[in-house]
Amino acid sequence: MSCQAWPEPVVRVQALAESGLSSIPSRYVKPRSQRPTNTNTNTTYMNIPVIDLQSLSSGEDIALREETLQRVAEACREWGFFQVVNHGVSHELMRNARELWREFFDQPYELKEEYANSPNTYEGYGSRLGVSKGAILDWSDYFFLHYMPPSLRNQDKWPTLPLSLRKVISEYGEEVVKLGGRMLELMSRNLGLKEDYLMNAFGGENEIGGCLRVNFYPKCPQPDLTLGLSAHSDPGGMTILLPDDFVSGLQVRKGNHWITVNPLPNAFIINVGDQIQVTITIITLKSSNNIICTNGKFLNNILKILVYIF
C-alpha cells in the first residue's frame, strides 16, 4: 500500500484553543445550515431512554427480564440510542479511562506527536478525517486504535504515558467488548433469532472487529459557528459511548428535532449503527438516522468504543 499523506499541514485544535484566539479560523466555520444556532433542538425535557440491565444478570424475576428486553426493543425501534446502567463494567475502570485519556491530551505536544496518525489507517493521534484539501474541519482532536480482533492491535500506537494507560486500554476494551456482546444477544433475542446470531454474523467472538476512539473537544471561543463532530450516522454495527462527566455535548436526532443527551453517572450510551441496520430494519428496528446499507453483507468492524472528553 502506498503511503498516503494529509493534503496540508495538520493543526491541533487543542493548540488553537490554548493560543488565546478570540475567533476561530475559517477552516472550522460551518455553513449556516449546519451551525448549532440553526439546529432545531427540542428543549422540553426529552432524553433518550435509560435501561437498567441488572435484571438480565440476576435472572430471578422473569417478568422483569422480559420487560427489560421489551424496553431495549422499543429503544432501538424508536430511537436507535439509549443509555444503560448496571451494565457490569466497573465504575472505577470507567473513571480511570476518562482521567487517563484526559491526562494524555494534557501532555506536551511533542510527546503526543510521537503517535501522529496518517490517512492510511487513522490509527494514532489525529485532528482531521478525510483527505480533501480545503475541507471544513471539526473542532476536535482524537486518538484512534484498533482493538479487535487482537491480531490488528499495534502496540507501538498505544501510548506509554500516562504510565498506566496501556493497562487501562486493555482492561477497558475487554470489558466494553463483553458489554457489546451482551447487547448483541439482547438484540438477537428481540428479533426472534438465536442469541448468538448477530455475534456470528460479525465473525464470532474471535474475529469480531472493534476499535477505540477517544474524542477531545477543546474550549471554543465561538461555539455558535462550529461543531465538535459534524452530523453523521455511525457506519459500524454498534457504538458504545462513555460520555464526559461534566458536559452534555452529544445530540441525537428524533424526527425533525435534535435532542441533547443528558448522560447519567456511570452510564454508557448505546448507538445502533448502520451495519446492524441491514438486518434489523427488516424486523422494524432502525438506526436513528435512517441509514440503510443495500448490499446486506456484514463487515467485521462492529464495535466502536468511544470516550468523549471536553
Disulfide bonds with the S-S distance in Angstrom:
none
